[in-house]
């Protein structure tokens, strides 16, 4: 097989591929076997029909068509690899010439990841927020702990924000109760905004055994469509919080005094804010690089993704939303192109332990066991996507270590923890 690549644009190429008949023969043989098993000819068992008889019945052309259709993805993949083409999107194939018993020539036009000129990372400076734990931050942590150990008591009063209520809900549309639209004895914290839009406002001011109706966009409804919701308060409960003292510290933690508990909370908050600082540095670096580098975008892919997105939402005619989706899709593709270029430039690879660690963390986010999540990913054919995500994160962490990062007070920020760590085997291999 011979192949050549022509750059049509920064994000699109044409592969010209010439295949000898000898290279096509295995696919032709497979086509004859497949047709032999599918056609019925008197006197011959399925799977045993000779090639000459197949040529008579369906024609040599049909055999060649089937062989070529089966062979094209293989030859195309080999040509892309041979020419170091990072393919994205669906290819457009054009058969240029087919000479039976001689050769096959065809071209493939396809979108590709562009080659980006990356800057000297050591000359880039990123400014992140200071790490500062305020009295307000500490008080919020204390209040959250108090809420965990608070007690609820039924009270006779109007509902206020912060109260807990037991409620019944009935949802209707056009005067008809919706399927699954009834829920009874729900415990809800007023002001948490964890349920239907408008519920918190409807509840405030009600007493036990009182009801109120309000309009809301319910699950499954199109944009702008609303239903009617009736909420009935069955009980009002007030949360009594424990006092902030040494007894509370013993109840809520392993510490003996409230001073020790506050100091521990401050340490934990500092660590959390340092992690947030690192995440901010990563985001700012990506943002800065996208602003520094000209990143061409494949119009065909953007148009296809936008169309699919709007079609699912039933909003193909919404021009304002279309513009928003175009911006979102373009930003996502820019980020992927940038990070993939860094992966390539830094020769980043992903080992099995790194992939496993990523999958375990991801499984926790989805509330699944690691084995269950890995099976879901594998069945969906998303392992390659996961490997790409790990590689991008690893590449970004690596270059971030070469970027100058300071906080707003001018202090240098140490992001050593964000750098990829070598395993003993990797370190040994690198030394060799």
C-alpha positions in Angstrom: 0.0 0.0 0.0 1.2 3.5 -0.9 -0.3 6.6 0.7 0.3 10.4 0.6 -1.3 13.2 2.6 -2.3 16.7 1.3 -3.1 19.5 3.8 -6.4 21.1 2.7 -6.6 23.4 5.7 -5.1 23.5 9.2 -7.9 21.1 10.3 -8.5 19.0 7.2 -6.4 16.7 5.0 -6.8 14.4 2.0 -5.2 11.0 2.1 -4.5 9.4 -1.3 -4.2 5.6 -1.0 -3.1 3.0 -3.6 -3.7 -0.6 -2.8 -2.4 -3.6 -4.8 -4.7 -6.4 -5.7 -2.6 -8.8 -3.6 -3.4 -6.6 -0.5 -7.1 -6.7 -1.4 -7.2 -10.5 -2.0 -7.9 -11.5 1.7 -10.9 -9.2 1.7 -12.2 -10.6 -1.5 -11.9 -14.1 -0.2 -13.9 -13.0 2.9 -16.5 -11.4 0.7 -17.0 -14.6 -1.2 -17.3 -16.6 2.0 -19.8 -14.1 3.4 -22.0 -14.2 0.2 -21.7 -18.0 0.2 -23.3 -18.2 3.6 -26.1 -15.7 2.7 -27.3 -16.9 -0.7 -29.3 -20.0 -1.5 -28.5 -22.0 -4.7 -30.0 -25.4 -5.3 -27.5 -28.2 -5.1 -25.1 -26.3 -2.8 -25.1 -26.0 1.0 -24.8 -22.5 2.5 -21.2 -21.7 3.0 -20.1 -24.1 0.3 -21.2 -22.1 -2.8 -18.1 -21.8 -5.2 -16.8 -18.4 -6.3 -17.7 -19.0 -9.9 -21.3 -19.7 -9.1 -21.4 -16.5 -6.9 -20.0 -14.5 -9.8 -22.8 -15.9 -12.0 -25.6 -15.2 -9.5 -24.7 -11.8 -7.9 -21.9 -10.6 -10.2 -18.2 -10.0 -9.7 -19.0 -6.3 -9.1 -21.0 -7.1 -6.0 -18.2 -9.2 -4.6 -15.7 -6.4 -5.1 -18.1 -3.8 -3.6 -18.4 -5.9 -0.4 -14.7 -6.5 -0.2 -13.8 -2.8 -0.7 -16.4 -1.7 1.9 -14.9 -4.1 4.4 -11.3 -3.2 3.5 -11.5 0.6 3.4 -11.4 1.2 7.2 -8.3 -1.0 7.5 -6.4 0.7 4.7 -7.6 4.2 5.8 -6.4 3.6 9.4 -3.0 2.3 8.2 -2.6 5.4 5.9 -3.5 7.7 8.8 -1.0 6.1 11.0 1.7 6.0 8.3 1.3 9.8 7.7 1.0 10.7 11.5 -2.5 12.0 11.0 -4.6 12.5 14.2 -8.1 11.9 12.8 -11.3 13.4 14.2 -14.7 13.2 12.8 -16.1 11.0 10.0 -14.1 10.5 6.8 -15.4 11.2 3.2 -14.3 8.4 0.9 -14.0 8.7 -2.9 -13.1 5.7 -5.0 -10.9 7.0 -7.8 -10.0 3.8 -9.7 -10.6 0.1 -9.4 -8.9 -2.3 -11.8 -10.0 -5.9 -11.2 -7.0 -8.1 -10.6 -4.7 -5.0 -10.6 -5.2 -2.2 -8.1 -7.5 0.0 -6.1 -7.1 3.8 -5.7 -9.1 6.0 -3.4 -9.0 9.3 -1.4 -10.2 10.1 2.0 -10.9 13.6 3.2 -11.1 13.9 7.0 -10.8 16.5 9.8 -7.7 16.3 11.9 -6.2 17.9 15.0 -4.1 20.8 14.0 -0.4 21.2 14.7 -0.1 24.0 17.2 3.0 26.1 18.0 3.4 26.0 21.7 5.1 28.7 23.7 8.0 28.5 26.1 6.1 27.6 29.3 8.8 28.8 31.6 8.2 32.4 30.4 4.5 32.3 31.4 3.3 33.7 34.7 0.0 32.9 36.3 -1.5 34.9 39.2 -3.9 33.0 41.5 -5.9 34.0 44.6 -4.3 34.2 48.0 -4.9 31.3 50.4 -6.7 32.9 53.3 -9.1 31.3 55.7 -11.5 34.0 57.0 -13.6 34.1 60.2 -16.6 33.7 58.0 -15.1 30.5 56.4 -14.5 29.0 59.8 -18.0 30.0 61.1 -19.6 28.3 58.1 -17.8 25.1 58.9 -18.8 25.3 62.6 -22.4 26.0 61.5 -22.4 23.0 59.2 -21.2 20.8 62.1 -23.9 22.2 64.4 -26.5 21.5 61.8 -25.4 17.8 61.6 -25.8 17.5 65.3 -28.9 19.6 65.7 -32.3 18.2 66.7 -35.7 18.8 65.1 -38.8 19.7 67.1 -42.3 20.2 65.8 -43.6 23.7 66.3 -46.9 25.6 65.7 -45.8 28.6 63.6 -45.6 29.9 60.1 -42.9 28.4 57.9 -39.7 30.4 57.7 -36.5 29.9 55.7 -34.3 27.4 57.5 -37.2 25.4 58.9 -37.8 21.8 58.1 -41.3 20.8 56.8 -43.1 17.6 56.0 -45.0 18.2 52.8 -47.2 16.5 50.1 -46.9 17.5 46.5 -49.3 17.1 43.5 -48.3 18.1 40.0 -50.8 18.7 37.2 -50.8 20.0 33.6 -53.9 21.1 31.8 -56.0 20.1 34.7 -54.7 16.4 34.6 -52.4 14.9 37.3 -49.1 14.0 35.8 -47.7 10.4 35.9 -45.6 10.1 39.0 -46.7 13.7 39.9 -47.8 12.8 43.5 -45.3 12.6 46.4 -46.3 12.3 50.1 -44.5 12.8 53.4 -41.4 14.5 52.0 -39.0 16.0 54.4 -37.6 19.3 53.1 -35.4 22.2 54.3 -37.0 25.5 53.3 -34.5 27.7 51.4 -32.3 24.8 50.2 -33.6 25.1 46.7 -33.2 21.3 46.2 -36.5 20.7 44.6 -38.9 22.5 42.3 -38.3 26.1 41.4 -40.8 28.3 43.3 -41.3 25.8 46.1 -39.4 27.7 48.7 -41.3 30.9 48.0 -44.6 29.0 48.2 -43.8 27.4 51.6 -42.8 30.6 53.4 -45.7 31.9 55.5 -47.8 28.6 55.5 -48.8 26.8 58.6 -49.4 23.0 59.2 -52.5 21.8 57.1 -52.3 24.8 54.8 -51.8 24.5 51.0 -50.7 26.7 48.2 -50.5 26.3 44.4 -47.8 27.7 42.1 -46.5 27.3 38.5 -43.2 25.7 37.6 -41.4 24.1 34.7 -41.5 20.4 35.5 -39.2 17.5 34.5 -39.7 16.5 30.9 -41.4 19.8 29.9 -40.1 21.9 27.0 -38.6 25.4 27.5 -41.3 27.9 28.5 -43.9 25.1 29.3 -45.2 25.0 32.9 -47.4 22.9 35.1 -49.2 23.5 38.3 -47.9 22.3 41.7 -50.0 22.1 44.9 -48.0 21.8 48.1 -49.5 21.0 51.4 -47.7 21.5 54.7 -48.3 18.6 57.1 -45.8 19.6 59.9 -43.4 22.4 60.6 -40.1 21.6 62.5 -37.5 23.9 63.9 -33.9 22.8 64.2 -32.3 23.4 67.6 -28.5 23.8 67.3 -26.0 22.8 70.0 -24.0 25.6 71.7 -20.4 26.1 70.5 -18.4 24.9 73.5 -16.1 22.1 74.6 -19.0 19.7 75.0 -19.9 20.3 71.3 -16.3 19.7 70.3 -16.3 16.3 72.1 -19.6 15.4 70.4 -18.7 16.4 66.9 -15.0 15.4 66.7 -12.1 13.6 68.3 -11.0 16.8 70.1 -11.5 17.8 73.7 -11.8 21.5 73.3 -13.5 23.9 70.9 -10.2 25.6 70.3 -8.6 22.4 69.1 -11.6 21.7 66.8 -11.4 25.2 65.3 -7.6 24.9 64.7 -8.2 21.5 62.9 -11.0 23.1 60.8 -8.7 26.0 59.9 -5.9 23.5 58.8 -8.4 21.5 56.7 -9.7 24.7 55.1 -6.2 25.9 54.3 -5.5 22.6 52.6 -8.7 22.8 50.6 -8.0 26.3 49.5 -4.5 25.3 48.4 -6.1 22.6 46.2 -8.5 25.2 44.8 -5.5 27.4 44.1 -4.0 24.6 42.1 -7.2 24.0 40.1 -7.4 27.8 39.5 -3.8 27.8 38.2 -4.7 25.0 35.7 -7.8 26.8 34.5 -5.9 30.1 34.1 -3.1 28.5 32.3 -5.4 26.9 29.7 -7.3 30.2 29.4 -4.0 32.1 28.8 -2.6 29.5 26.3 -5.9 29.6 24.3 -5.5 33.4 24.2 -1.8 33.2 23.1 -2.1 30.5 20.5 -4.0 30.6 17.2 -6.2 27.4 17.3 -8.1 26.7 14.1 -11.4 25.0 14.4 -13.1 22.4 12.2 -16.4 24.0 11.0 -17.9 20.7 9.9 -17.4 19.1 13.3 -18.7 22.1 15.2 -21.8 22.3 13.0 -22.5 18.6 13.4 -22.2 18.7 17.2 -24.3 21.9 17.5 -27.0 20.4 15.3 -27.1 17.2 17.3 -27.3 19.2 20.6 -30.1 21.4 19.4 -32.0 18.6 17.8 -32.0 16.7 21.1 -33.4 19.8 22.9 -35.9 20.5 20.1 -34.5 24.0 19.7 -33.2 23.9 16.1 -34.9 27.3 15.3 -33.6 29.0 18.5 -30.8 31.2 17.0 -29.9 32.8 20.3 -29.4 29.4 22.0 -27.5 28.2 18.8 -25.0 30.9 19.3 -24.5 29.9 22.9 -24.0 26.3 22.0 -21.6 27.2 19.2 -19.5 29.1 21.7 -19.5 26.2 24.2 -18.6 23.6 21.6 -15.9 25.8 20.1 -14.4 26.3 23.6 -14.4 22.6 24.3 -12.7 21.7 21.0 -10.1 24.5 21.5 -9.2 23.1 24.9 -9.0 19.5 23.6 -6.8 20.6 20.6 -4.5 22.5 23.0 -4.1 19.7 25.5 -3.6 17.1 22.8 -0.9 19.2 21.3 0.8 19.4 24.7 0.4 15.6 25.1 2.1 15.1 21.8 4.9 17.7 22.4 5.7 16.3 25.8 5.5 12.7 24.7 3.0 11.9 27.5 1.9 8.3 27.9 -0.6 6.7 30.3 0.3 3.5 32.2 -2.2 1.0 33.5 -2.0 2.2 37.2 -2.8 5.8 36.2 -5.8 4.8 34.2 -7.0 2.5 37.0 -6.6 5.3 39.5 -8.6 7.7 37.3 -11.4 5.2 36.8 -11.7 4.5 40.5 -12.0 8.2 41.3 -14.5 8.6 38.5 -16.6 5.7 39.8 -16.9 7.4 43.1 -18.3 10.6 41.4 -21.0 8.5 39.7 -21.8 6.5 42.9 -20.7 3.2 41.3 -18.3 0.5 42.3 -15.0 0.5 40.3 -15.8 -2.8 38.7 -19.3 -1.7 37.7 -18.0 1.6 36.3 -15.1 0.1 34.4 -17.6 -2.4 32.8 -19.9 0.4 31.8 -17.0 2.4 30.3 -15.8 -0.7 28.4 -19.2 -1.7 27.1 -19.7 1.9 25.8 -16.4 1.9 24.0 -15.1 4.8 26.1 -11.8 3.5 27.3 -9.9 5.4 24.7 -11.6 8.6 25.7 -10.7 8.0 29.3 -7.1 7.4 28.4 -7.1 10.7 26.5 -8.5 12.5 29.5 -5.8 11.1 31.8 -3.1 12.0 29.3 -4.4 15.6 29.0 -4.5 16.0 32.8 -1.0 14.5 33.2 0.4 16.8 30.4 -1.1 19.9 31.9 0.2 19.1 35.3 3.6 18.6 33.8 3.8 21.9 32.0 2.3 23.7 35.0 5.3 22.8 36.9 7.4 24.9 34.6 5.1 27.9 34.7 5.7 30.7 37.2 2.7 30.8 39.6 2.3 33.6 42.2 -0.5 34.7 44.4 -2.0 38.2 44.4 0.3 39.1 47.3 3.3 38.3 45.1 4.3 35.1 46.9 5.5 32.1 44.8 3.1 29.2 44.8 4.5 25.7 45.0 2.5 23.4 42.8 4.8 20.4 43.2 1.9 18.2 44.3 0.3 18.7 40.9 3.2 17.3 38.9 2.8 13.6 37.8 4.7 11.3 40.1 7.0 8.6 38.7 6.6 5.1 39.9 9.8 3.3 41.0 9.8 1.4 37.8 9.4 4.5 35.7 12.2 6.3 37.6 14.4 3.2 37.1 13.6 3.1 33.3 14.3 6.9 33.0 17.6 6.5 34.7 18.6 3.8 32.2 
